[in-house]
Amino acid sequence: MVRKRGEHGVILLTAAFFIVFAVLACNFYRISYEGTSLPAFNSEHTITIEAGNCQGTIYDRNMRPIVNGDMQNIAVAVPSALDRETAAGYALDRVSFLEDFDRGEPFVFECSERTIEGDGLTVFSVPVRYSEHQKARHIIGYLSEGRGADGIEYAYDSVLRAELPQNSVTYSTDGFGNVLIGDGKKIFRSESYKSGVVLTLDRDIQQICEECGKGIETGAIVCADIKTGDILAMASFPDYDPSEMEKAMNDSRCPLIDRALYSYSVGSVFKLVTAASALEQGFGGNMYSCSGSIDIGGKQFNCHKLDGHGLQDMSEAMKNSCNTYFIDLAQSLDIEEFRRKATYLGFGRENYLCAGITGSGGVLPTCEELTVPAELANFAFGQGKLSATPLQITQLTCAIAGGGRMPVLRLIKGLTADGSAVSGEKAPQISEVMSSEYAEALRKMMVLAVRENDNSKARTKKISVGAKTSTAQTGRYNKKGDELCHAWITGFFPARKPKYAVTVLIENGGYGNDAAAPVFRRIAERIADLENEK
C-alpha cells in the first residue's frame, strides 16, 4: 500500500514532537544534594549541593558553645573539574574519596585544609556536634538518627533542628545535568548554627567538677549559684561516649543514668532540717548528753561514737554529727511541723528543669509513718524511708547559705537567635523558707563543722567553707558482710558571703568525710583559683 507524502510528514512531525518533549522533560528534574545522596536537576538548569547538616548550638551561661565548639572542613567536589590524585591528597579518608570520585557525580568529603579552593572544589567550615572532650554529656544528651533522643537535645529538638539554611554551592548544568564549570558557582555560607539554647551552666565550673570527680565510680556532683538557683555544673559518673551508645547500654554501671536526678538514702545531712525545725519550734537551746546509744520505743539506736560525745548543745552536736542528740531532739518536735519544714525545704518535691530532665521527688515519710517512734528516730538523722536527690540537697544548702531564701533550681537561661543575645530569660524564683536568724545559725554550724573539726577533709587554706557530711546507710551489704553506705557532703563557700553551693554524692563510697569531702575541697579550691583569675 502506498502512503501519501502528507501522511509521511505527519508521522515525522509526531515523532519529532515526542523527541523534543522527552528532552524537555529531562530538564525539569531537580535534586538537592545532602550527605551521599545522588543529585537531580531542577527546571533552572542548576544543581545545589549542601555541605554538612548544621544544627543549633547549646551554649553555657557566658555564650560559650558546649556543642558545635570545634570545626571541621567539609568540601564539595565536582570530579569533572578536578585532578583525581591531587584532590585525593586533601581527603582525610582517601579510600572513600576515590570511591565517590569515580562515580563521576558531585559529592561531599572531609578534607584536611581550609584554604584550598578551585572551580571544582569548595570548602566549608562546619561545626562538629560533639567534641572528643565533650562536657555535660548527661545534660546535653545525644542524637538518634539525627533527632534529639535525650537531655537538652531531646527537650529542645524542635529549636535545634529548625529548618535553617545550610552551607551550599550551586552550579549551572546542561540539559543532561552535567556541571558547567565555566559558568561559575554560587556559594552560600550559613551561620544558622549560631542560634540555639542557652543554659545556666558555667563551662569552666562544669569542667572543674568533672575533673575533680574522675575518681568517682558512680555518683554525682551539683554546683549552684546560691542567690539565683542557677545550676552552674551538674556531673554524673560514670560518663559515657555518645558515639558508642551500645557500649554504654551494656555497661553494668548504667552510665546513661543521670545520678544527680536520682534519689538516695540521705543520712546526717538531714540533721540540718531537724535543727531548722527545732529552732523554729523553740528547741534551739536543747542540751543532751550522748552516752553512745539511745533507746526509743524499746529499740536501741547507736551513735557512730560508741563511747558517746558527752554533754552537747546543738552546734556541738552538728559538728560531731551526733546521732543520739538529734534522735532525742526529734522526740520533742511537733511531727506535722517537722515534716512540713522538710517539705518547705524541697524534700518530697520534684525538681523540674526542662522536658525530660526532672529530679525525682525522693521519699518523704508521711506524718502517720512518723508517729511510729522508730521511724521518727530514723527520720531525725536522715535514715529510714527518707531519700533525696543531689539536687534537693543542693537546694537545702542554698536556703541555709542564702539567709533563708531558697531559689528554684534552674538549668535553662533562654534562647538565642545569633549566639550573642539571650531571649526569654526569666527572673529567679525565690521562696522564704526560714527566718534569716535561723538560717544564720545553721550557716555558722556548718562553718564550725569544718573549721573546728581537726579531722575534716573539707577544710582548705585557700578559701573558708561550711559543710556537712553524711555516711548514709543503705541496708545492703558486700560479700564481706560490711554495710554499703553512700558518701555525701554538701557545703558552700566563701563562708562569710556564700556564693556557691556544692553537693557531692558517691554511691557506696563509705564515709562522707573520707570519700566525698576531699572532692568537695578540690572543687572549692579550683573555683577559688578561677575567681582569682578574673
C-alpha positions as CSV (number, residue, x, y, z in Angstrom):
1,M,0.0,0.0,0.0
2,V,1.3,3.3,-1.0
3,R,1.2,6.2,1.6
4,K,0.8,9.8,0.5
5,R,3.6,12.2,1.1
6,G,1.4,14.2,3.6
7,E,0.9,11.2,5.8
8,H,4.7,10.7,6.0
9,G,5.0,14.3,7.1
10,V,2.5,13.8,9.9
11,I,4.4,10.8,11.2
12,L,7.7,12.6,11.1
13,L,6.3,15.6,12.8
14,T,4.7,13.5,15.5
15,A,7.9,11.6,16.1
16,A,9.9,14.9,16.3
17,F,7.4,16.2,18.8
18,F,7.8,13.3,21.2
19,I,11.6,13.5,20.9
20,V,11.6,17.2,21.8
21,F,9.1,16.6,24.7
22,A,11.4,13.8,26.1
23,V,14.4,16.2,26.1
24,L,12.5,19.0,27.7
25,A,11.1,16.6,30.4
26,C,14.7,15.7,31.4
27,N,15.4,19.3,32.1
28,F,12.5,19.6,34.6
29,Y,14.2,17.2,37.1
30,R,15.6,18.9,40.3
31,I,17.6,17.5,43.1
32,S,19.3,18.9,46.2
33,Y,22.4,17.0,47.4
34,E,22.8,16.2,51.1
35,G,25.3,13.7,52.5
36,T,26.0,11.0,49.9
37,S,22.5,11.0,48.1
38,L,22.5,11.4,44.3
39,P,22.0,14.8,42.7
40,A,19.0,15.6,40.4
41,F,18.3,18.5,38.2
42,N,15.9,21.5,38.5
43,S,14.0,23.4,36.0
44,E,16.5,26.2,36.1
45,H,19.4,24.1,34.9
46,T,21.3,24.2,38.2
47,I,22.4,21.7,40.9
48,T,22.8,22.6,44.5
49,I,24.9,20.5,46.9
50,E,24.6,21.0,50.7
51,A,27.7,20.6,52.8
52,G,27.1,19.3,56.4
53,N,23.9,19.4,58.4
54,C,24.2,22.3,60.8
55,Q,22.1,22.1,63.9
56,G,21.6,24.8,66.6
57,T,24.2,25.3,69.3
58,I,23.8,24.7,73.1
59,Y,25.6,27.4,75.0
60,D,26.8,27.9,78.6
61,R,25.7,31.0,80.6
62,N,28.5,33.1,79.1
63,M,27.5,32.2,75.5
64,R,30.4,29.7,75.1
65,P,29.4,26.7,73.0
66,I,29.1,23.3,74.8
67,V,28.3,21.6,71.4
68,N,29.4,22.8,68.0
69,G,32.5,24.2,69.6
70,D,35.0,22.5,67.2
71,M,35.0,23.0,63.5
72,Q,35.8,20.6,60.6
73,N,36.5,21.2,56.9
74,I,33.9,19.8,54.6
75,A,34.4,20.1,50.8
76,V,32.1,19.9,47.8
77,A,33.9,18.2,44.9
78,V,33.0,18.1,41.2
79,P,35.0,15.2,39.7
80,S,34.9,16.5,36.1
81,A,36.8,19.7,37.2
82,L,39.5,18.0,39.4
83,D,42.6,16.0,39.0
84,R,41.9,12.7,40.7
85,E,45.2,12.2,42.6
86,T,45.7,15.8,43.5
87,A,42.3,16.1,45.0
88,A,42.6,12.8,46.8
89,G,45.6,14.2,48.7
90,Y,43.3,16.6,50.5
91,A,40.9,13.9,51.8
92,L,41.1,12.6,55.3
93,D,39.7,9.3,54.1
94,R,41.4,8.6,50.7
95,V,39.7,5.3,50.0
96,S,36.2,6.7,50.4
97,F,37.1,9.8,48.5
98,L,38.3,7.7,45.5
99,E,35.1,5.6,45.5
100,D,32.9,8.7,45.4
101,F,35.1,10.4,42.9
102,D,34.9,7.5,40.4
103,R,31.1,7.7,40.4
104,G,31.6,10.9,38.5
105,E,28.9,12.9,40.3
106,P,29.4,15.9,42.7
107,F,30.0,14.7,46.3
108,V,30.9,15.9,49.8
109,F,34.0,14.8,51.7
110,E,36.0,15.8,54.8
111,C,39.3,17.5,53.9
112,S,42.5,18.4,55.7
113,E,42.8,22.0,54.6
114,R,40.6,25.1,54.8
115,T,42.3,27.3,52.3
116,I,42.1,25.0,49.2
117,E,39.7,26.2,46.6
118,G,39.0,25.9,42.9
119,D,36.3,25.7,40.2
120,G,35.6,22.1,41.2
121,L,36.3,22.4,44.9
122,T,34.5,24.4,47.6
123,V,35.4,24.1,51.3
124,F,33.2,25.0,54.2
125,S,34.0,25.2,57.9
126,V,31.3,23.2,59.6
127,P,30.8,22.7,63.4
128,V,31.4,19.2,64.9
129,R,28.4,18.4,67.1
130,Y,30.3,16.6,69.9
131,S,34.0,17.1,70.7
132,E,36.3,14.4,72.0
133,H,36.3,16.1,75.4
134,Q,32.6,16.8,75.5
135,K,31.3,18.5,78.7
136,A,28.0,17.8,80.5
137,R,27.1,14.8,78.4
138,H,24.3,13.7,80.7
139,I,22.7,17.2,80.4
140,I,23.3,17.6,76.7
141,G,22.0,14.1,75.8
142,Y,22.5,12.6,72.4
143,L,21.0,12.3,68.9
144,S,19.5,9.2,67.4
145,E,19.1,9.2,63.6
146,G,19.5,13.0,63.6
147,R,16.9,13.6,66.2
148,G,17.3,14.5,69.9
149,A,16.9,11.4,72.0
150,D,17.8,12.5,75.5
151,G,18.7,15.6,77.5
152,I,18.7,19.1,76.1
153,E,18.9,17.6,72.6
154,Y,15.5,16.0,73.2
155,A,13.9,18.8,75.2
156,Y,14.8,21.4,72.5
157,D,14.9,19.2,69.4
158,S,12.4,21.5,67.5
159,V,14.6,24.5,68.3
160,L,17.9,22.9,67.5
161,R,16.7,21.2,64.3
162,A,14.7,24.2,62.9
163,E,14.5,24.5,59.1
164,L,17.6,26.6,58.8
165,P,19.6,27.4,55.7
166,Q,22.6,25.2,55.2
167,N,26.0,25.6,53.6
168,S,25.7,25.0,49.9
169,V,27.2,25.6,46.5
170,T,25.2,25.9,43.3
171,Y,26.4,25.1,39.8
172,S,24.8,25.6,36.4
173,T,24.2,22.4,34.4
174,D,23.5,21.5,30.9
175,G,20.3,19.8,29.8
176,F,21.6,16.4,31.0
177,G,22.7,17.6,34.4
178,N,26.4,17.9,33.7
179,V,28.0,20.7,35.7
180,L,29.1,23.7,33.6
181,I,32.2,24.8,35.4
182,G,32.8,27.7,33.1
183,D,29.6,29.4,34.3
184,G,30.9,29.8,37.8
185,K,29.3,28.9,41.1
186,K,27.1,30.4,43.8
187,I,28.3,29.8,47.4
188,F,26.2,30.2,50.5
189,R,28.0,30.1,53.8
190,S,25.4,29.6,56.6
191,E,25.8,30.8,60.2
192,S,22.4,29.3,61.2
193,Y,24.1,27.0,63.7
194,K,24.7,30.0,66.0
195,S,21.1,30.0,67.0
196,G,20.1,27.7,69.9
197,V,19.6,27.2,73.6
198,V,21.5,29.0,76.5
199,L,22.0,27.0,79.7
200,T,22.8,28.3,83.2
201,L,25.9,26.0,83.2
202,D,29.3,27.6,83.5
203,R,31.6,25.7,81.2
204,D,34.7,26.2,83.4
205,I,32.9,25.1,86.6
206,Q,31.4,22.1,84.8
207,Q,34.9,21.1,83.7
208,I,36.2,21.5,87.3
209,C,33.5,19.3,88.7
210,E,34.0,16.6,86.1
211,E,37.8,16.6,86.6
212,C,37.6,16.6,90.4
213,G,35.1,13.7,90.2
214,K,37.1,11.5,87.9
215,G,37.8,9.1,90.8
216,I,34.1,8.6,91.5
217,E,33.0,5.2,90.1
218,T,29.3,6.0,90.5
219,G,27.8,9.2,91.9
220,A,27.1,12.9,91.1
221,I,28.2,16.5,91.7
222,V,26.0,19.6,91.6
223,C,27.1,23.2,91.9
224,A,24.6,26.0,92.1
225,D,24.5,29.8,92.4
226,I,23.1,30.4,95.9
227,K,21.2,33.6,95.1
228,T,19.6,32.6,91.8
229,G,19.5,28.8,91.9
230,D,21.3,28.7,88.5
231,I,22.8,25.2,88.1
232,L,26.5,26.0,87.3
233,A,27.5,22.4,87.0
234,M,25.8,19.0,87.1
235,A,28.0,16.0,86.6
236,S,27.1,12.3,86.8
237,F,29.5,9.4,87.0
238,P,30.4,7.3,85.1
239,D,30.4,9.3,82.0
240,Y,29.6,7.8,78.5
241,D,30.6,8.4,74.9
242,P,27.5,9.3,72.7
243,S,29.3,7.8,69.7
244,E,29.4,4.4,71.5
245,M,25.8,4.0,72.7
246,E,25.8,0.2,72.5
247,K,28.8,0.1,74.8
248,A,27.1,2.5,77.3
249,M,23.9,0.5,77.3
250,N,25.7,-2.8,78.1
251,D,27.8,-1.3,80.9
252,S,26.7,-2.8,84.3
253,R,27.4,0.6,85.9
254,C,24.5,2.1,83.9
255,P,26.4,5.3,82.7
256,L,23.3,6.6,80.9
257,I,21.6,7.3,84.3
258,D,22.0,10.9,85.4
259,R,22.5,10.3,89.1
260,A,22.0,14.0,90.0
261,L,18.3,13.4,89.3
262,Y,18.0,10.1,91.3
263,S,17.2,9.8,95.0
264,Y,19.4,8.1,97.6
265,S,19.4,7.5,101.3
266,V,20.4,10.8,102.8
267,G,22.0,10.3,106.3
268,S,23.3,13.0,108.5
269,V,22.9,15.9,106.1
270,F,19.2,15.8,107.1
271,K,20.2,16.8,110.6
272,L,20.2,20.3,109.2
273,V,16.4,20.0,108.6
274,T,15.9,18.6,112.1
275,A,17.8,21.5,113.5
276,A,15.9,24.0,111.4
277,S,12.6,22.7,112.7
278,A,13.8,22.6,116.3
279,L,14.9,26.2,116.1
280,E,11.5,27.3,114.8
281,Q,9.7,25.3,117.5
282,G,11.8,26.8,120.3
283,F,14.2,23.9,121.0
284,G,17.4,25.6,119.7
285,G,18.9,25.6,123.2
286,N,18.4,21.9,123.8
287,M,21.3,20.2,125.7
288,Y,21.8,16.5,125.6
289,S,24.4,14.1,127.0
290,C,25.3,11.4,124.4
291,S,26.3,8.1,126.0
292,G,26.8,6.3,122.7
293,S,23.3,5.0,122.3
294,I,19.6,5.8,122.9
295,D,16.5,3.7,123.5
296,I,13.4,4.6,121.5
297,G,10.3,2.5,122.0
298,G,12.4,-0.5,123.0
299,K,14.8,-0.2,120.1
300,Q,18.4,0.8,120.5
301,F,19.9,3.4,118.2
302,N,23.7,3.8,118.3
303,C,25.8,6.9,117.7
304,H,28.8,6.5,115.5
305,K,31.0,7.3,118.5
306,L,30.2,4.2,120.7
307,D,31.6,5.7,123.9
308,G,29.5,8.8,123.4
309,H,30.1,12.6,122.9
310,G,29.0,13.6,126.4
311,L,27.0,16.8,127.0
312,Q,26.5,18.9,123.9
313,D,24.4,21.8,122.6
314,M,23.0,21.8,119.0
315,S,26.1,23.4,117.4
316,E,28.5,21.0,119.1
317,A,26.2,18.1,118.1
318,M,26.2,19.2,114.5
319,K,30.0,19.4,114.5
320,N,30.2,15.9,116.0
321,S,27.3,14.7,113.8
322,C,25.9,13.1,116.9
323,N,23.0,10.7,116.0
324,T,21.6,10.4,119.5
325,Y,21.4,14.2,120.0
326,F,19.1,14.6,117.0
327,I,17.1,11.5,117.8
328,D,16.4,12.8,121.3
329,L,15.6,16.3,119.9
330,A,13.1,14.9,117.4
331,Q,11.0,13.4,120.2
332,S,10.1,16.9,121.4
333,L,9.1,18.2,118.0
334,D,5.6,18.5,116.6
335,I,5.6,15.9,113.8
336,E,3.4,17.8,111.4
337,E,5.5,20.9,111.7
338,F,8.7,18.9,111.4
339,R,7.5,17.2,108.2
340,R,6.1,20.5,106.8
341,K,9.6,22.1,107.3
342,A,11.1,19.3,105.3
343,T,8.6,19.9,102.5
344,Y,9.3,23.7,102.5
345,L,13.0,22.8,102.2
346,G,12.3,20.8,99.0
347,F,12.1,17.2,100.2
348,G,9.4,15.1,98.6
349,R,9.1,17.6,95.7
350,E,10.4,17.1,92.1
351,N,12.9,19.5,90.6
352,Y,11.6,20.2,87.0
353,L,14.4,21.6,84.9
354,C,13.0,21.1,81.4
355,A,11.2,18.5,79.4
356,G,12.8,15.1,80.1
357,I,15.1,16.4,82.8
358,T,13.3,16.3,86.2
359,G,14.9,15.4,89.5
360,S,13.0,12.8,91.5
361,G,11.0,13.9,94.5
362,G,12.5,11.2,96.5
363,V,10.6,9.7,99.5
364,L,9.3,11.8,102.4
365,P,7.6,9.7,105.1
366,T,4.0,10.6,105.9
367,C,3.0,12.0,109.3
368,E,1.3,8.8,110.0
369,E,4.5,6.8,109.4
370,L,6.4,9.3,111.6
371,T,4.1,8.6,114.6
372,V,6.0,5.3,114.9
373,P,8.8,6.1,117.4
374,A,11.5,4.1,115.4
375,E,10.5,5.8,112.2
376,L,10.7,9.3,113.8
377,A,14.1,8.4,115.2
378,N,15.5,7.3,111.8
379,F,14.0,10.4,110.2
380,A,15.7,12.7,112.7
381,F,19.2,11.8,111.3
382,G,18.2,11.1,107.7
383,Q,17.7,7.4,107.7
384,G,14.7,5.0,107.3
385,K,12.4,5.6,104.4
386,L,13.7,9.1,103.6
387,S,15.5,9.6,100.3
388,A,16.5,12.6,98.3
389,T,18.5,13.7,95.2
390,P,21.7,15.7,95.0
391,L,19.6,18.5,93.5
392,Q,17.4,18.6,96.6
393,I,20.3,18.6,99.0
394,T,21.9,21.4,97.0
395,Q,18.7,23.4,97.2
396,L,18.7,22.9,101.0
397,T,22.2,24.3,101.2
398,C,21.2,27.3,99.1
399,A,18.4,28.1,101.6
400,I,20.8,28.0,104.6
401,A,23.6,29.9,102.9
402,G,21.2,32.3,101.3
403,G,19.8,33.6,104.6
404,G,16.6,31.5,104.5
405,R,15.8,32.3,100.8
406,M,15.6,29.2,98.8
407,P,15.7,29.5,95.0
408,V,14.1,27.2,92.5
409,L,17.0,25.4,90.7
410,R,17.1,26.1,87.0
411,L,19.0,24.9,84.0
412,I,17.6,26.9,81.1
413,K,18.6,30.5,80.8
414,G,16.8,31.2,77.5
415,L,17.1,31.0,73.7
416,T,19.4,32.8,71.2
417,A,19.0,33.7,67.6
418,D,22.6,34.7,66.9
419,G,24.8,33.4,69.6
420,S,25.2,36.8,71.3
421,A,21.8,37.9,72.8
422,V,19.5,35.8,75.1
423,S,15.7,36.0,74.8
424,G,13.1,34.6,77.1
425,E,15.2,34.8,80.3
426,K,13.1,34.8,83.5
427,A,13.8,36.2,86.9
428,P,14.9,33.7,89.6
429,Q,12.0,32.2,91.7
430,I,12.8,32.6,95.4
431,S,10.9,31.4,98.5
432,E,11.3,32.5,102.1
433,V,11.6,29.1,103.8
434,M,13.1,30.1,107.2
435,S,14.0,33.3,109.0
436,S,17.4,34.8,108.3
437,E,18.2,34.4,112.0
438,Y,17.7,30.6,112.0
439,A,19.5,30.3,108.6
440,E,22.4,32.2,110.0
441,A,22.6,29.9,113.0
442,L,22.7,26.8,110.7
443,R,25.3,28.5,108.4
444,K,27.5,29.0,111.4
445,M,27.1,25.4,112.5
446,M,28.2,24.2,109.0
447,V,31.2,26.5,109.2
448,L,32.2,25.3,112.6
449,A,31.7,21.7,111.5
450,V,34.7,22.2,109.2
451,R,36.8,24.8,110.9
452,E,36.7,23.3,114.4
453,N,37.0,19.7,113.3
454,D,40.6,18.7,113.1
455,N,39.6,15.6,111.1
456,S,37.6,17.4,108.4
457,K,38.9,16.7,104.9
458,A,36.7,19.5,103.5
459,R,39.0,22.1,105.1
460,T,41.2,24.2,102.8
461,K,43.6,27.0,103.3
462,K,42.6,28.7,100.0
463,I,39.0,29.5,101.0
464,S,36.8,29.3,104.0
465,V,33.9,26.9,103.7
466,G,30.9,25.5,105.5
467,A,29.8,21.9,105.0
468,K,28.0,18.8,106.4
469,T,28.9,15.3,105.6
470,S,26.8,12.1,105.6
471,T,27.5,8.4,105.7
472,A,24.1,7.1,104.6
473,Q,23.3,3.5,105.4
474,T,21.6,1.5,102.6
475,G,20.7,-1.7,104.3
476,R,22.7,-3.6,101.7
477,Y,26.0,-5.5,102.4
478,N,29.0,-6.6,100.4
479,K,30.4,-10.1,100.3
480,K,32.5,-9.4,103.4
481,G,29.4,-8.6,105.3
482,D,30.1,-4.8,105.5
483,E,27.2,-2.5,105.1
484,L,27.3,-0.4,101.9
485,C,27.0,3.3,102.7
486,H,26.6,6.3,100.4
487,A,29.1,9.1,101.0
488,W,27.7,12.6,100.9
489,I,28.9,16.2,101.5
490,T,27.1,19.4,100.9
491,G,28.5,22.8,101.5
492,F,29.1,26.4,100.5
493,F,31.8,29.0,100.0
494,P,33.1,31.5,100.7
495,A,31.9,31.1,104.3
496,R,31.2,34.7,105.1
497,K,29.5,35.7,101.8
498,P,28.4,32.4,100.3
499,K,28.2,32.3,96.5
500,Y,28.5,28.6,95.6
501,A,26.6,25.6,96.9
502,V,28.2,22.2,96.1
503,T,26.9,18.7,96.8
504,V,28.9,15.5,96.2
505,L,27.4,12.0,96.3
506,I,29.4,8.8,95.9
507,E,27.3,5.7,95.7
508,N,28.6,3.0,98.1
509,G,31.5,5.3,98.8
510,G,31.7,4.7,102.5
511,Y,32.4,7.6,104.9
512,G,31.4,11.0,103.7
513,N,34.4,12.7,105.3
514,D,36.8,10.2,103.7
515,A,35.3,9.9,100.2
516,A,33.2,12.9,99.4
517,A,34.9,15.7,101.5
518,P,38.2,15.6,99.5
519,V,36.3,16.0,96.2
520,F,34.4,19.0,97.7
521,R,37.7,20.5,98.9
522,R,39.3,20.3,95.5
523,I,36.3,21.8,93.8
524,A,36.2,24.7,96.3
525,E,40.0,25.3,95.7
526,R,39.8,25.3,91.9
527,I,36.7,27.6,91.8
528,A,38.6,29.9,94.2
529,D,41.5,29.9,91.8
530,L,39.1,30.6,88.9
531,E,37.7,33.6,90.8
532,N,41.2,34.9,91.4
533,E,41.9,34.8,87.7
534,K,39.0,37.1,86.8
